[in-house]
Amino acid sequence: MPFVVSDDKRIDVAVAVSAVNNLLVDGCFDYDIKSGHMFFRLTNSYIDSTLGEDVFQYMLSCACVMVDRYSDKFLALDKGAITIADFITKD
């Protein structure tokens, strides 16, 4: 994410990240509550596989969509524009 979560909002954002991760089928948001840094991570097993271009397109697309979908909401929560209750009920 292009921002670091403020000290006073780190608990709220941790709850929000947990709520979002519970909904995701592929990938997850990794959040370090101590530093306030957040990343989106998506992995794929490739053991005994030949990966085609479609796999990489899907992974990139999925990561972009998830970050685009949630980054503004995480930022709004961090800035106090919405509450954690708003974050969870408006998803």
N, CA, C and O atoms as a GROMACS GRO file, in nm:
protein
  364
    1MET      N    1   0.084  -0.117   0.000
    1MET     CA    2   0.000   0.000   0.000
    1MET      C    3   0.089   0.124   0.000
    1MET      O    4   0.200   0.123   0.054
    2PRO      N    5   0.040   0.228  -0.060
    2PRO     CA    6   0.122   0.348  -0.072
    2PRO      C    7   0.119   0.438   0.053
    2PRO      O    8   0.151   0.556   0.044
    3PHE      N    9   0.082   0.384   0.168
    3PHE     CA   10   0.080   0.462   0.290
    3PHE      C   11   0.114   0.371   0.408
    3PHE      O   12   0.104   0.249   0.399
    4VAL      N   13   0.154   0.433   0.518
    4VAL     CA   14   0.181   0.361   0.642
    4VAL      C   15   0.069   0.397   0.739
    4VAL      O   16   0.035   0.514   0.754
    5VAL      N   17   0.012   0.297   0.802
    5VAL     CA   18  -0.100   0.319   0.893
    5VAL      C   19  -0.053   0.396   1.016
    5VAL      O   20   0.051   0.366   1.074
    6SER      N   21  -0.132   0.495   1.055
    6SER     CA   22  -0.103   0.577   1.172
    6SER      C   23  -0.106   0.492   1.299
    6SER      O   24  -0.179   0.393   1.307
    7ASP      N   25  -0.026   0.531   1.397
    7ASP     CA   26  -0.018   0.457   1.524
    7ASP      C   27  -0.156   0.439   1.589
    7ASP      O   28  -0.187   0.331   1.639
    8ASP      N   29  -0.237   0.544   1.587
    8ASP     CA   30  -0.365   0.538   1.658
    8ASP      C   31  -0.472   0.459   1.583
    8ASP      O   32  -0.580   0.435   1.639
    9LYS      N   33  -0.447   0.418   1.461
    9LYS     CA   34  -0.545   0.343   1.382
    9LYS      C   35  -0.503   0.200   1.354
    9LYS      O   36  -0.572   0.128   1.282
   10ARG      N   37  -0.392   0.157   1.409
   10ARG     CA   38  -0.337   0.025   1.376
   10ARG      C   39  -0.424  -0.091   1.422
   10ARG      O   40  -0.431  -0.193   1.353
   11ILE      N   41  -0.491  -0.078   1.533
   11ILE     CA   42  -0.580  -0.185   1.580
   11ILE      C   43  -0.701  -0.195   1.487
   11ILE      O   44  -0.738  -0.304   1.445
   12ASP      N   45  -0.762  -0.080   1.454
   12ASP     CA   46  -0.877  -0.080   1.363
   12ASP      C   47  -0.840  -0.141   1.228
   12ASP      O   48  -0.916  -0.220   1.172
   13VAL      N   49  -0.725  -0.104   1.176
   13VAL     CA   50  -0.682  -0.157   1.046
   13VAL      C   51  -0.654  -0.307   1.057
   13VAL      O   52  -0.681  -0.381   0.963
   14ALA      N   53  -0.600  -0.352   1.168
   14ALA     CA   54  -0.576  -0.495   1.187
   14ALA      C   55  -0.708  -0.572   1.183
   14ALA      O   56  -0.716  -0.679   1.124
   15VAL      N   57  -0.811  -0.518   1.245
   15VAL     CA   58  -0.943  -0.581   1.241
   15VAL      C   59  -0.997  -0.581   1.098
   15VAL      O   60  -1.054  -0.681   1.053
   16ALA      N   61  -0.980  -0.470   1.028
   16ALA     CA   62  -1.027  -0.459   0.890
   16ALA      C   63  -0.955  -0.558   0.799
   16ALA      O   64  -1.018  -0.624   0.716
   17VAL      N   65  -0.824  -0.569   0.815
   17VAL     CA   66  -0.746  -0.663   0.734
   17VAL      C   67  -0.794  -0.806   0.760
   17VAL      O   68  -0.809  -0.885   0.666
   18SER      N   69  -0.818  -0.839   0.884
   18SER     CA   70  -0.867  -0.972   0.918
   18SER      C   71  -1.003  -0.999   0.854
   18SER      O   72  -1.028  -1.107   0.801
   19ALA      N   73  -1.091  -0.900   0.858
   19ALA     CA   74  -1.224  -0.914   0.798
   19ALA      C   75  -1.214  -0.934   0.647
   19ALA      O   76  -1.284  -1.018   0.590
   20VAL      N   77  -1.130  -0.856   0.582
   20VAL     CA   78  -1.114  -0.868   0.436
   20VAL      C   79  -1.052  -1.003   0.401
   20VAL      O   80  -1.100  -1.071   0.311
   21ASN      N   81  -0.947  -1.042   0.470
   21ASN     CA   82  -0.880  -1.168   0.440
   21ASN      C   83  -0.975  -1.287   0.455
   21ASN      O   84  -0.961  -1.387   0.384
   22ASN      N   85  -1.070  -1.276   0.545
   22ASN     CA   86  -1.169  -1.382   0.564
   22ASN      C   87  -1.259  -1.399   0.442
   22ASN      O   88  -1.316  -1.506   0.421
   23LEU      N   89  -1.272  -1.294   0.361
   23LEU     CA   90  -1.358  -1.297   0.243
   23LEU      C   91  -1.286  -1.341   0.116
   23LEU      O   92  -1.350  -1.384   0.020
   24LEU      N   93  -1.154  -1.330   0.114
   24LEU     CA   94  -1.079  -1.353  -0.009
   24LEU      C   95  -1.060  -1.502  -0.039
   24LEU      O   96  -1.033  -1.581   0.051
   25VAL      N   97  -1.073  -1.536  -0.164
   25VAL     CA   98  -1.049  -1.674  -0.209
   25VAL      C   99  -0.902  -1.693  -0.241
   25VAL      O  100  -0.841  -1.792  -0.202
   26ASP      N  101  -0.845  -1.599  -0.312
   26ASP     CA  102  -0.703  -1.603  -0.349
   26ASP      C  103  -0.633  -1.479  -0.295
   26ASP      O  104  -0.684  -1.367  -0.306
   27GLY      N  105  -0.517  -1.500  -0.236
   27GLY     CA  106  -0.437  -1.391  -0.186
   27GLY      C  107  -0.480  -1.344  -0.048
   27GLY      O  108  -0.582  -1.388   0.006
   28CYS      N  109  -0.400  -1.255   0.007
   28CYS     CA  110  -0.432  -1.197   0.138
   28CYS      C  111  -0.353  -1.068   0.156
   28CYS      O  112  -0.251  -1.046   0.091
   29PHE      N  113  -0.401  -0.986   0.245
   29PHE     CA  114  -0.328  -0.868   0.284
   29PHE      C  115  -0.242  -0.905   0.404
   29PHE      O  116  -0.292  -0.959   0.503
   30ASP      N  117  -0.114  -0.876   0.395
   30ASP     CA  118  -0.022  -0.895   0.506
   30ASP      C  119  -0.007  -0.760   0.574
   30ASP      O  120   0.016  -0.658   0.508
   31TYR      N  121  -0.019  -0.759   0.705
   31TYR     CA  122  -0.015  -0.634   0.779
   31TYR      C  123   0.076  -0.649   0.899
   31TYR      O  124   0.060  -0.742   0.979
   32ASP      N  125   0.170  -0.557   0.912
   32ASP     CA  126   0.259  -0.554   1.027
   32ASP      C  127   0.210  -0.445   1.121
   32ASP      O  128   0.229  -0.326   1.095
   33ILE      N  129   0.148  -0.486   1.229
   33ILE     CA  130   0.087  -0.390   1.321
   33ILE      C  131   0.192  -0.302   1.389
   33ILE      O  132   0.161  -0.190   1.430
   34LYS      N  133   0.314  -0.351   1.401
   34LYS     CA  134   0.420  -0.271   1.465
   34LYS      C  135   0.468  -0.157   1.376
   34LYS      O  136   0.491  -0.046   1.424
   35SER      N  137   0.483  -0.184   1.248
   35SER     CA  138   0.535  -0.080   1.157
   35SER      C  139   0.424  -0.006   1.082
   35SER      O  140   0.446   0.106   1.036
   36GLY      N  141   0.306  -0.067   1.070
   36GLY     CA  142   0.196  -0.006   0.996
   36GLY      C  143   0.203  -0.030   0.846
   36GLY      O  144   0.126   0.030   0.771
   37HIS      N  145   0.294  -0.116   0.802
   37HIS     CA  146   0.306  -0.148   0.659
   37HIS      C  147   0.210  -0.261   0.621
   37HIS      O  148   0.188  -0.355   0.697
   38MET      N  149   0.155  -0.249   0.501
   38MET     CA  150   0.062  -0.349   0.450
   38MET      C  151   0.098  -0.383   0.306
   38MET      O  152   0.137  -0.296   0.228
   39PHE      N  153   0.084  -0.511   0.274
   39PHE     CA  154   0.114  -0.561   0.139
   39PHE      C  155   0.005  -0.659   0.099
   39PHE      O  156  -0.063  -0.716   0.184
   40PHE      N  157  -0.011  -0.678  -0.031
   40PHE     CA  158  -0.098  -0.785  -0.079
   40PHE      C  159  -0.010  -0.896  -0.131
   40PHE      O  160   0.086  -0.872  -0.205
   41ARG      N  161  -0.043  -1.018  -0.092
   41ARG     CA  162   0.038  -1.133  -0.132
   41ARG      C  163  -0.053  -1.237  -0.200
   41ARG      O  164  -0.164  -1.264  -0.154
   42LEU      N  165  -0.002  -1.292  -0.308
   42LEU     CA  166  -0.073  -1.396  -0.382
   42LEU      C  167   0.029  -1.498  -0.427
   42LEU      O  168   0.128  -1.464  -0.492
   43THR      N  169   0.005  -1.622  -0.392
   43THR     CA  170   0.099  -1.728  -0.430
   43THR      C  171   0.027  -1.833  -0.512
   43THR      O  172  -0.096  -1.838  -0.517
   44ASN      N  173   0.106  -1.917  -0.576
   44ASN     CA  174   0.050  -2.026  -0.655
   44ASN      C  175   0.150  -2.141  -0.653
   44ASN      O  176   0.270  -2.120  -0.667
   45SER      N  177   0.101  -2.259  -0.635
   45SER     CA  178   0.187  -2.376  -0.636
   45SER      C  179   0.221  -2.413  -0.780
   45SER      O  180   0.133  -2.415  -0.866
   46TYR      N  181   0.346  -2.442  -0.804
   46TYR     CA  182   0.390  -2.479  -0.939
   46TYR      C  183   0.468  -2.610  -0.939
   46TYR      O  184   0.541  -2.638  -1.034
   47ILE      N  185   0.453  -2.690  -0.835
   47ILE     CA  186   0.522  -2.818  -0.827
   47ILE      C  187   0.473  -2.908  -0.940
   47ILE      O  188   0.353  -2.928  -0.957
   48ASP      N  189   0.567  -2.963  -1.016
   48ASP     CA  190   0.537  -3.053  -1.128
   48ASP      C  191   0.439  -2.990  -1.228
   48ASP      O  192   0.355  -3.060  -1.284
   49SER      N  193   0.452  -2.862  -1.250
   49SER     CA  194   0.362  -2.792  -1.342
   49SER      C  195   0.441  -2.710  -1.443
   49SER      O  196   0.555  -2.670  -1.420
   50THR      N  197   0.377  -2.686  -1.554
   50THR     CA  198   0.426  -2.590  -1.651
   50THR      C  199   0.328  -2.475  -1.649
   50THR      O  200   0.211  -2.492  -1.685
   51LEU      N  201   0.375  -2.360  -1.607
   51LEU     CA  202   0.285  -2.246  -1.594
   51LEU      C  203   0.275  -2.171  -1.725
   51LEU      O  204   0.376  -2.137  -1.787
   52GLY      N  205   0.153  -2.146  -1.765
   52GLY     CA  206   0.129  -2.070  -1.886
   52GLY      C  207   0.110  -1.923  -1.855
   52GLY      O  208   0.104  -1.882  -1.739
   53GLU      N  209   0.102  -1.847  -1.958
   53GLU     CA  210   0.085  -1.702  -1.945
   53GLU      C  211  -0.043  -1.666  -1.870
   53GLU      O  212  -0.047  -1.566  -1.799
   54ASP      N  213  -0.147  -1.748  -1.884
   54ASP     CA  214  -0.275  -1.722  -1.818
   54ASP      C  215  -0.262  -1.717  -1.666
   54ASP      O  216  -0.329  -1.637  -1.601
   55VAL      N  217  -0.176  -1.801  -1.611
   55VAL     CA  218  -0.157  -1.803  -1.465
   55VAL      C  219  -0.101  -1.669  -1.419
   55VAL      O  220  -0.148  -1.613  -1.320
   56PHE      N  221  -0.002  -1.618  -1.488
   56PHE     CA  222   0.059  -1.492  -1.450
   56PHE      C  223  -0.037  -1.375  -1.470
   56PHE      O  224  -0.039  -1.282  -1.390
   57GLN      N  225  -0.115  -1.380  -1.577
   57GLN     CA  226  -0.214  -1.275  -1.601
   57GLN      C  227  -0.319  -1.275  -1.490
   57GLN      O  228  -0.359  -1.169  -1.442
   58TYR      N  229  -0.363  -1.394  -1.450
   58TYR     CA  230  -0.461  -1.405  -1.343
   58TYR      C  231  -0.405  -1.349  -1.212
   58TYR      O  232  -0.472  -1.271  -1.143
   59MET      N  233  -0.283  -1.389  -1.178
   59MET     CA  234  -0.224  -1.345  -1.052
   59MET      C  235  -0.206  -1.193  -1.048
   59MET      O  236  -0.236  -1.130  -0.947
   60LEU      N  237  -0.158  -1.137  -1.155
   60LEU     CA  238  -0.139  -0.992  -1.163
   60LEU      C  239  -0.274  -0.920  -1.158
   60LEU      O  240  -0.290  -0.821  -1.086
   61SER      N  241  -0.370  -0.971  -1.233
   61SER     CA  242  -0.504  -0.913  -1.236
   61SER      C  243  -0.569  -0.919  -1.098
   61SER      O  244  -0.625  -0.820  -1.051
   62CYS      N  245  -0.561  -1.033  -1.035
   62CYS     CA  246  -0.620  -1.052  -0.904
   62CYS      C  247  -0.558  -0.956  -0.802
   62CYS      O  248  -0.631  -0.892  -0.726
   63ALA      N  249  -0.428  -0.946  -0.801
   63ALA     CA  250  -0.359  -0.855  -0.708
   63ALA      C  251  -0.401  -0.710  -0.732
   63ALA      O  252  -0.429  -0.637  -0.637
   64CYS      N  253  -0.406  -0.670  -0.857
   64CYS     CA  254  -0.446  -0.532  -0.890
   64CYS      C  255  -0.589  -0.503  -0.848
   64CYS      O  256  -0.617  -0.396  -0.792
   65VAL      N  257  -0.679  -0.595  -0.874
   65VAL     CA  258  -0.820  -0.576  -0.839
   65VAL      C  259  -0.838  -0.566  -0.687
   65VAL      O  260  -0.910  -0.480  -0.639
   66MET      N  261  -0.772  -0.654  -0.613
   66MET     CA  262  -0.787  -0.652  -0.467
   66MET      C  263  -0.729  -0.525  -0.406
   66MET      O  264  -0.790  -0.466  -0.317
   67VAL      N  265  -0.613  -0.484  -0.452
   67VAL     CA  266  -0.553  -0.361  -0.399
   67VAL      C  267  -0.640  -0.241  -0.437
   67VAL      O  268  -0.663  -0.153  -0.354
   68ASP      N  269  -0.690  -0.238  -0.560
   68ASP     CA  270  -0.776  -0.128  -0.603
   68ASP      C  271  -0.906  -0.126  -0.524
   68ASP      O  272  -0.957  -0.019  -0.490
   69ARG      N  273  -0.960  -0.243  -0.496
   69ARG     CA  274  -1.088  -0.252  -0.426
   69ARG      C  275  -1.078  -0.205  -0.280
   69ARG      O  276  -1.170  -0.141  -0.229
   70TYR      N  277  -0.967  -0.236  -0.214
   70TYR     CA  278  -0.958  -0.212  -0.071
   70TYR      C  279  -0.864  -0.099  -0.028
   70TYR      O  280  -0.877  -0.051   0.085
   71SER      N  281  -0.774  -0.054  -0.110
   71SER     CA  282  -0.676   0.046  -0.065
   71SER      C  283  -0.742   0.176  -0.021
   71SER      O  284  -0.703   0.233   0.081
   72ASP      N  285  -0.841   0.223  -0.094
   72ASP     CA  286  -0.909   0.347  -0.055
   72ASP      C  287  -0.985   0.330   0.077
   72ASP      O  288  -0.992   0.422   0.158
   73LYS      N  289  -1.042   0.212   0.096
   73LYS     CA  290  -1.114   0.186   0.221
   73LYS      C  291  -1.018   0.179   0.340
   73LYS      O  292  -1.046   0.233   0.447
   74PHE      N  293  -0.904   0.113   0.322
   74PHE     CA  294  -0.804   0.108   0.428
   74PHE      C  295  -0.754   0.250   0.460
   74PHE      O  296  -0.737   0.285   0.576
   75LEU      N  297  -0.730   0.329   0.357
   75LEU     CA  298  -0.683   0.466   0.376
   75LEU      C  299  -0.789   0.551   0.447
   75LEU      O  300  -0.757   0.629   0.537
   76ALA      N  301  -0.915   0.536   0.408
   76ALA     CA  302  -1.024   0.611   0.473
   76ALA      C  303  -1.033   0.574   0.621
   76ALA      O  304  -1.056   0.661   0.705
   77LEU      N  305  -1.015   0.448   0.651
   77LEU     CA  306  -1.016   0.404   0.791
   77LEU      C  307  -0.897   0.464   0.866
   77LEU      O  308  -0.912   0.511   0.979
   78ASP      N  309  -0.782   0.463   0.803
   78ASP     CA  310  -0.662   0.520   0.865
   78ASP      C  311  -0.678   0.670   0.891
   78ASP      O  312  -0.632   0.720   0.994
   79LYS      N  313  -0.740   0.740   0.800
   79LYS     CA  314  -0.755   0.886   0.813
   79LYS      C  315  -0.875   0.927   0.899
   79LYS      O  316  -0.895   1.045   0.924
   80GLY      N  317  -0.955   0.829   0.944
   80GLY     CA  318  -1.070   0.859   1.028
   80GLY      C  319  -1.194   0.900   0.951
   80GLY      O  320  -1.291   0.946   1.011
   81ALA      N  321  -1.193   0.884   0.819
   81ALA     CA  322  -1.309   0.920   0.737
   81ALA      C  323  -1.424   0.820   0.754
   81ALA      O  324  -1.540   0.855   0.736
   82ILE      N  325  -1.390   0.696   0.790
   82ILE     CA  326  -1.490   0.594   0.820
   82ILE      C  327  -1.448   0.522   0.948
   82ILE      O  328  -1.331   0.524   0.987
   83THR      N  329  -1.545   0.458   1.011
   83THR     CA  330  -1.516   0.378   1.130
   83THR      C  331  -1.497   0.233   1.090
   83THR      O  332  -1.523   0.196   0.976
   84ILE      N  333  -1.450   0.153   1.183
   84ILE     CA  334  -1.434   0.010   1.154
   84ILE      C  335  -1.571  -0.053   1.126
   84ILE      O  336  -1.582  -0.143   1.043
   85ALA      N  337  -1.675  -0.006   1.193
   85ALA     CA  338  -1.811  -0.057   1.166
   85ALA      C  339  -1.853  -0.024   1.024
   85ALA      O  340  -1.912  -0.108   0.956
   86ASP      N  341  -1.824   0.098   0.978
   86ASP     CA  342  -1.854   0.137   0.839
   86ASP      C  343  -1.776   0.050   0.742
   86ASP      O  344  -1.831   0.003   0.642
   87PHE      N  345  -1.650   0.028   0.771
   87PHE     CA  346  -1.564  -0.053   0.684
   87PHE      C  347  -1.624  -0.192   0.665
   87PHE      O  348  -1.632  -0.242   0.553
   88ILE      N  349  -1.664  -0.253   0.773
   88ILE     CA  350  -1.713  -0.392   0.767
   88ILE      C  351  -1.852  -0.400   0.704
   88ILE      O  352  -1.878  -0.492   0.627
   89THR      N  353  -1.941  -0.307   0.735
   89THR     CA  354  -2.077  -0.316   0.683
   89THR      C  355  -2.091  -0.270   0.539
   89THR      O  356  -2.188  -0.306   0.472
   90LYS      N  357  -1.995  -0.191   0.488
   90LYS     CA  358  -2.005  -0.140   0.351
   90LYS      C  359  -1.929  -0.223   0.251
   90LYS      O  360  -1.911  -0.180   0.137
   91ASP      N  361  -1.883  -0.341   0.289
   91ASP     CA  362  -1.807  -0.424   0.196
   91ASP      C  363  -1.898  -0.508   0.113
   91ASP      O  364  -1.851  -0.585   0.028
   0.00000   0.00000   0.00000
